[in-house]
């Protein structure tokens, strides 16, 4: 349990940076989903699924979900249908957990 408290304390001090990171990663992930959809339509070289899932996992979950909905892309792939919403739930829980941390308490 001590590890979670250390992470929470670190992120609460850097909460604005954490949110900025999530926003930037989500924008990047959304762009990559859009590029991949465009390339799928034009039958060109595609962005590997591992790249899209990795971007989702390292902070771009919200952009990944938005990309799936806006571009209607990867919505039938079980890996994306499960992992992307799960990542959104996990990042939402992490943001709520960190936001509820008391600032300046050691």
C-alpha positions as CSV (number, residue, x, y, z in Angstrom):
1,X,0.0,0.0,0.0
2,X,2.9,2.3,0.6
3,X,3.9,2.2,-3.1
4,X,0.4,3.6,-4.1
5,X,0.8,6.4,-1.6
6,X,4.2,7.4,-3.0
7,X,2.8,7.4,-6.5
8,X,-0.2,9.4,-5.4
9,X,1.9,11.9,-3.6
10,X,4.3,12.3,-6.6
11,X,1.4,12.8,-9.0
12,X,-0.5,15.1,-6.7
13,X,2.5,17.5,-6.6
14,X,2.8,17.2,-10.4
15,X,-0.9,17.0,-11.1
16,X,-1.0,19.7,-13.8
17,X,2.0,18.1,-15.6
18,X,0.2,14.7,-15.3
19,X,-3.0,16.1,-16.9
20,X,-1.0,17.9,-19.6
21,X,0.8,14.6,-20.4
22,X,-2.6,12.7,-20.7
23,X,-4.0,15.4,-22.9
24,X,-0.9,15.5,-25.2
25,X,-0.8,11.7,-25.4
26,X,-4.5,11.6,-26.2
27,X,-4.1,14.1,-29.0
28,X,-1.2,12.1,-30.5
29,X,-3.1,8.9,-30.2
30,X,-6.2,10.4,-31.9
31,X,-4.0,11.7,-34.7
32,X,-2.4,8.2,-35.2
33,X,-5.8,6.6,-35.3
34,X,-6.9,9.1,-37.9
35,X,-3.7,8.5,-40.0
36,X,-4.2,4.8,-39.8
37,X,-7.9,5.1,-40.9
38,X,-6.9,7.3,-43.8
39,X,-4.2,4.8,-44.9
40,X,-6.6,1.9,-44.6
41,X,-9.0,3.7,-46.9
42,X,-6.3,4.6,-49.4
43,X,-4.7,1.1,-49.1
44,X,-1.3,2.4,-48.1
45,X,1.2,1.4,-45.4
46,X,-0.6,1.1,-42.1
47,X,0.3,2.1,-38.5
48,X,1.0,-1.2,-36.7
49,X,-1.7,-2.2,-34.2
50,X,1.0,-2.5,-31.5
51,X,1.8,1.2,-31.9
52,X,-1.8,2.2,-31.5
53,X,-2.3,0.0,-28.5
54,X,1.0,1.2,-27.0
55,X,0.0,4.8,-27.4
56,X,-3.3,4.0,-25.7
57,X,-1.6,2.2,-22.8
58,X,1.0,4.9,-22.1
59,X,-1.5,7.7,-21.7
60,X,-3.5,8.1,-24.9
61,X,-6.5,6.1,-23.8
62,X,-9.0,9.0,-24.2
63,X,-7.6,9.8,-27.7
64,X,-7.8,6.1,-28.6
65,X,-11.4,5.8,-27.6
66,X,-12.2,9.1,-29.4
67,X,-10.4,7.9,-32.5
68,X,-12.4,4.6,-32.5
69,X,-15.6,6.5,-32.2
70,X,-14.9,9.5,-34.5
71,X,-13.2,7.5,-37.3
72,X,-15.1,4.3,-36.7
73,X,-11.8,2.6,-36.7
74,X,-10.8,-0.7,-35.1
75,X,-14.2,-1.0,-33.5
76,X,-14.6,-4.6,-34.6
77,X,-11.2,-5.7,-33.4
78,X,-11.6,-7.5,-30.0
79,X,-8.2,-6.4,-28.8
80,X,-9.1,-2.7,-29.3
81,X,-12.8,-3.2,-28.2
82,X,-11.6,-4.5,-24.8
83,X,-8.2,-2.8,-24.1
84,X,-9.1,0.8,-25.1
85,X,-12.2,1.2,-22.9
86,X,-10.4,-0.6,-20.1
87,X,-7.5,1.8,-20.4
88,X,-10.0,4.7,-20.3
89,X,-11.5,3.3,-17.1
90,X,-8.1,2.8,-15.5
91,X,-6.9,6.3,-16.4
92,X,-10.1,7.9,-15.2
93,X,-9.7,6.0,-11.9
94,X,-6.1,7.1,-11.6
95,X,-7.0,10.8,-12.3
96,X,-9.8,10.7,-9.7
97,X,-7.5,9.0,-7.2
98,X,-4.7,11.5,-7.7
99,X,-7.1,14.5,-7.7
100,X,-8.5,13.4,-4.4
101,X,-5.0,13.4,-2.8
102,X,-4.5,16.1,-0.2
103,X,-1.8,18.5,-1.4
104,X,1.2,19.2,0.7
105,X,0.6,16.3,3.1
106,X,3.6,14.1,3.7
